[in-house]
Amino acid sequence: MKTLKKYNRFVESILPKPAQTELNIIDFYIPVKVRKSVDENMFSYYTEIDEIVNKLEQDGFEASWLPEQFRQWKDSLLNYASEEPLIEDYDEDDNDEFNRDYEEWEEQQEKYDSDDSDLINDYVTDEFRNWDSFLKEFEIDDLIDVLDVREQDGVFGELKDEFNRDNMEEYFDDFDVADIKVIGDNFNDGKFTVQVRTAENLTDENIETLKEWLEGQMSDGFGEGFEQQDIEGFSVSCWWNDEGNYRLGKYKIDHKIK
């Protein structure tokens, strides 16, 4: 048996080896956006302005402006409430107007004397029209570099592991590719790199085919599933632009042949 193995190794050593196919490499740079919205339910638990601000900032939102704006709004109530309407300032036939003004003044006084929890809704309505507009003031909706290094590292690690674990080359069937992988250690200029290795000549048509396939994966395939996850407290969109159309706009897939 040992003699046979030695013979097989000898035969393998003298047979001509198949020519190694040289692979063509192309890197695609895909922009990443993070989104984070305020949980509206928090206002059921935190009703004092200081509590709300602390909770917002703990969750990573910028809310340092809120106490001062709320104080100014509340002071405007005080200014109005301090000017009690007097009947002698009205004409004799203006009793109805006086009554309306007096009722409004009493209402404002009652509001000002309330604690913050009773005022929050009025403040939001007066200053922002509705809660949706108010919550958008805190919403984070920007390129990935808005996050700090630790947060970016966490998002990138999850993205790279999941993309590469899925063996994405198995889902590409327009022509043969050796592999399609996320490479690198972190995001660069708000983007991550997908490297494609293929024996095909990288014609303009090949490149456009790969780019369109990646656009589809990031908008409807891999990217759609990835965006449903909560990573570092954020929703992560792997492909986007300002127009909301996956193939147009400032943020697009760039590439470089290596």
N, C-alpha and C positions, 0 to 999 in steps of 0.2 A: 504494500500500500504506500509506504514512504517513497519507494522507487517511482511509483506512478505519479505521485504529487510532484516529485522533482522533475520528472519528464514533462509534465504539464507546464510547470513554471519555465522550463527551458524553451518549450515550444512558444509560449507567450512572449518570451524575451526576444525571439528572433523574428516573430511575425511583425509586419509593418503596422504601426499604430495608426488608428484613424486620425485624420487631420482635425485639429481642434478648431471649432467654429469661433471666429472672433465676434463677440457680441457688440452691438451698437448700444450706447447708453444715452438716455435723455432724461433730464430732470425737469419736473413741472413744479411750479411754485404756486401754492393754493392759499388764498387769503382766509383768515379765520376771524369770526366775529363772536363776541360774547354778549349775552343778554341776561339781565337780571331784573326782575320786577318785585315791587313791594307786595307782600302778602296783605291784602286788604283786611283780613281777619284780625291782624295785630291790633287794629284800632278798637276792637272789642275788649281787649285785655289791657291796653295801655291808653289811658285817657288824659293823663297830665302831659303837658308839652315836654317837660324834661324827660319823662319816661319814654315818650315817643322818640325823641331825639337820640337818647341813649340806645334804644333798641335798633333804630335805623343805622346808627354808626357801628354798632356791634355786627350788624349784618352786611357791612361794607358799603353803605350808602353815604353820600355827602349830605349832611343835614344841619351844618353849623349855622346856616342862615335862618333857619326856621324860628328859633326863639325870638330874635329881634323883630322879624316881620310880624309874628303873632302879637308881640308886645305893642308894636305901633298900631296894629289893627284894633287891639283892645283899648288903647288910649284914645283912639278916634271915637269909640263908644262912650268913653268917659266924657270927652269934650262935648259930645252931643247930649249926653244924659245930664250934664251939669247945667245946661241952659234950659231951665224949667219954663215952659210957656206960661205967660201971665195973661189973664183975661183982659186986663186994661190995655194990652198992646194990640188988641184986635178991635176992629170996627164992630158996632152993635149988630150988624147983620152978618157977622162972620163967626157966629157961634159954632156952626158945623165944622168950620176949618179949625177953630180952637180945639174942639173936642177930638178931632182926628189927630192933631199935633200932640195933644196932651196924652192920648192913649199910646201914641208912638213913643213919646218921651218915657212914659212909665215902662213900656216894654223894653226900651234900651237900658233903663236903670236896672231892671230885673236881670237882664243879660249880663251887665257888667258886674253885678253882685254875685253872679253864679260862679262856680268853680270852672276850671278849664274844660272839664268833661262835657259841660253843658254848652260850651262855646265853640268847640271844635267844628261841629257841623256847620254852624253859621259862618265861621271863619273860612272854611273850605268853599262854601257856596259864594260868599262875598268876593273872595280873592281869586278863585280858580274856576268858578261856574259849577263844577261838579267834582266828584271824587276821582273820576278817571283822569281828568286834567291834573289834579293835585298829585296823584300817584306817579304820573309821567315825569314830574319834576325830579324824581329820585331815580328813575329807571336808568340802568346802565345798558347802553346799546352801542358798542364801539368795537374797534379792532382789538385783537387779543392783547396788544401791548399796553392796554389800559390797566391790566392786572400787574401785580408785583411779581418778582422773579419766582418766588415759591409757588404762587398760584399758576403761573404759566407752566412751570415745570410739572405740576400735577396734571394739568390738562393735556400737555404734550405726551406725557407718559401713557395716559389712558388712551389717547388717540392712536399713538404709534403701536401699542400692544394690540389693540383691537383690530386695526387695519391690517397689520401684518399677520395676525392670527387667522384672518379670514381667507388667506391665500387668494388675493384678488385676481391674480392672473388666470385663475380657473374660470372667471366670469367674462373674460375677454376672448372673443372668438373670431374677430375680423382677420387676424393673422397671428402667427406663432410668436409668443413672447416667453422669455425665460422666467422672468418674475417682475412683479410690480410691488414695490415696497416703500414705506415711509422711511426715510433715512435722517440722520442728524441727531443732535442731542436736545434741541429746543427750537422754538419758533425764531424766525429771523425776519425782522421788519414786518411783523404781523402775518407771516406766512409760514407754512411748513412745506417740505420737499417730498414729492413722490418720485421715485426713480424707477424708470422702465428700462429693462435690458431685453434686447431682441436681436435675432440674427438678420431680421429684415433690414433692407436699406431704408433709411429714414427719409423718405421723400416728403414733400409738402403734404401730399395726400395722407401718408401714414401719420404724420404729426397731427393733422387736423382730426383724423379718426380717433387717435388716442385722446386728444383734448376733448372732443365731444363725448367720448366714453367717460372720461373723468368728470366732466360737467354733470353727466347723468348720474353717476355714482354719488357725487357730493350733494346733489339736489334731491334725488329720489331714492337712491340705494343706500350705500353705507352712511352717507351724511344725514339722511332722514332719520335713521335709527339712532345714530350717535347724538343727534340734537334732542332726542327725547330724554336723555339721561341728565341727572343733576351731578355735575362735576365741579368740585370746589365751590358749590353753591350757585353755579352758572349754567345756563343753557348755551351750548356751543354750536354755532353754525359754521360748517366747513366751507361754505361756498355762498357768496352773496355779493350784492352791489347796491348802490343807492336807488336804482330804478326798480328794484324788486324783480328784475328779469335776470335769469341765470346766465344769459349770454351777452348782456350789454352792460355798459357802465364803467365806472372808474376802476373797480376792483375786478380784475380778470385773471385767468390762469396764464402766467408767463412760462416760457420754457428755455432750456439751454441744452444744446447737444454737446456731449462730453467726449 
